[in-house]
């Protein structure tokens, strides 16, 4: 081959290499730049920002075409202002993230209380619902009560609610004995005392509180006297018992009282005062009694001071307190004291200071002693009156009107002298709050809410 032919072949090879290099460069240019200058600064090497609105290349997948999600945490573009970075508030009504389901952006709704049941324990136990009206109960002594509460809230879970039993009049809250949540219900046990109005309050995690519509009313004991009462006198007829007299008395909220004997003309009235332990009853008028009528209400015929008992069923203005014997058993020694005042000119003067002792022995014998001091214009004189005999408890079988059994006393000796014939007395009795109530008065109707009088 001639030198000339060899040079021509070499030139063709070089030209081919240059052409290949030019084509490669053009291809790279076409890939890196489509005429929109979207990779002119080299910040989008993979070409996924075709309109050039993501110059810093931090939106690699191209799903933020308008550039309002530079950090890529709102890929679907439903948080344009960037206040819901985790995407749990798609409609933007919970910017601080405390209501992720968006059903109450401010959580200002109070919990709802659907059901409240109350069970009072102890001697004066009772169970009732607080769902239809206020309930009045009389508690001579403190007692535990369990409040079972069903409540719910629009945000806070049931078990995270705070359920309280509170004094709705702003007094001291009842002492909490226990509080637990089980099977969708809150159970709160508290200690209740007289003289309060307690209700249920439920608070959610946001601090919203809801109060139940109805409350438990526990009147003070003097307030619990208000209402109508009947003292029943019985006699024994063979194996049965019958009422031969009904003494009725009404206590009013203005601290006045009135009394009468059913189906008889005798009436009396007066005033009363006291506290949770002692009661003063004064008579100011009476008519058709054993003494001349006195209709002048400005005068007082007599006043009696004594410890008293009242609850939801019974009232006694002179109950006995045990001094010996077994609790819960009528056998033993019982004692009560009281004072009588009579008018002396314009004043009332102490006339008698009395203590009565009743001993019911296990051998069916009894002794009763009425002793004390009588005060007269001539001075003081001792009082000592006694009687004794036998006793037994006769069950009350009248189930429709059963307020206790009967103490039947057969008296054969008075002041140490044997009687020519025995005397039988049949007295209704109950033991309440450790006290023996002989011939108690029975409440007619239900206790009354002091606020409703």
Secondary structure, 3 states (H helix, E strand, C coil): CCHHHHHHHHHHHHHHHHHHHHHHHHHHHHHHCCCCCCCCCCCCCCCCCCCCCCCCCCCCCCCCCCCCCCCCCCCCCCCCCCCCCCCCCCCCCCCCCCCCCCCCCCCCCCCEEEEEEEEECCCCCEEEECCCCCEECCCCCCEEEEEEEEEECCCCCHHHCEEEEEECCCCCCCEEEEEEEECCEEEEEEEECCCEEEEEEEECCCCCEEECCCCEEECCHHHHCCEEEEEEEEEEECCEEEEEEEEEEEECCCCEEEEEECCCCCEEEEEEEECCCEEEEEEEEEECCCCCCECCCCCCCEEEEEECEECCCEEECCCEEEEEECCCCCCEEEEEEEEEEEEECCEEEEEEEEEEEEEECCCCEEEEEEEEEEEECCEEEEEEEEEEEEEEEECCCCCCCCCCEEEEEEEEEECCEEEEEEEEEEEEEEEECCEEEECCEEEECCCCCHHHC
